Amino acid sequence: MKTLYVFSGIGADERVFYKIDFNSHNVHFIQWIAPQKNEQIEHYSLRLTSQITTHNPVLIGLSFGGMMAVEVAKHISTEKIIIISSAKNKNEIPLYFRLAGKLGLPKIIPSKALIKINVFTNWFFSNRTAEDKKMLSAILHDTDPLFLKWAIHSIATWQNTTVHKNLYHLHGDADRILPHKFITADEIVKDGAHLMIVNRATEINTALRKLLVLLTF
């Protein structure tokens, strides 16, 4: 049985993984902490390592959590890194996000505007069912607006060029947040949107099962 450390997306927590079967592995969900003033993602990830107490663990990251897992893996040894609906390096962040980061736009957007669910957010996340909309609404409702602004700025200004050799990338071909045309993924989930961990859980579970069974026990 492996110890898995799981990083959720921006503002989300373990609830977003409610359809994921970790196959009786020992799972620890990393808790987001408040960022310090003007804190860089590299330093923030170092502070998160205090929650990891197992040598050579498996890291699983969703969306922003995948990027954070990549950064954490620079500070500790890992057996495997699995990222879902995420990016491995700055080149997989769309140019328009990076341009927004250079212009400092994430810092000037009103915090309250970021946590409201509307037609735009439903389209961006490809929410098609009441279940999808309910999940996104719950995530946004419980998100600290200041953390959200910091995380969006961190994504838009991410400078990582390291690609870990033990990383496996799962991505959906219908992702509008991080379009798959910018991504070099190990496995593409057909019709998978950014929240495919909810609406394509069967495919995600199948992929995780195969990946985890290959690890040394």
Order of alpha helices (4+ residues) and beta strands (2+ residues): beta-beta-alpha-beta-alpha-beta-alpha-alpha-alpha-alpha-alpha-alpha-beta-beta-alpha-alpha
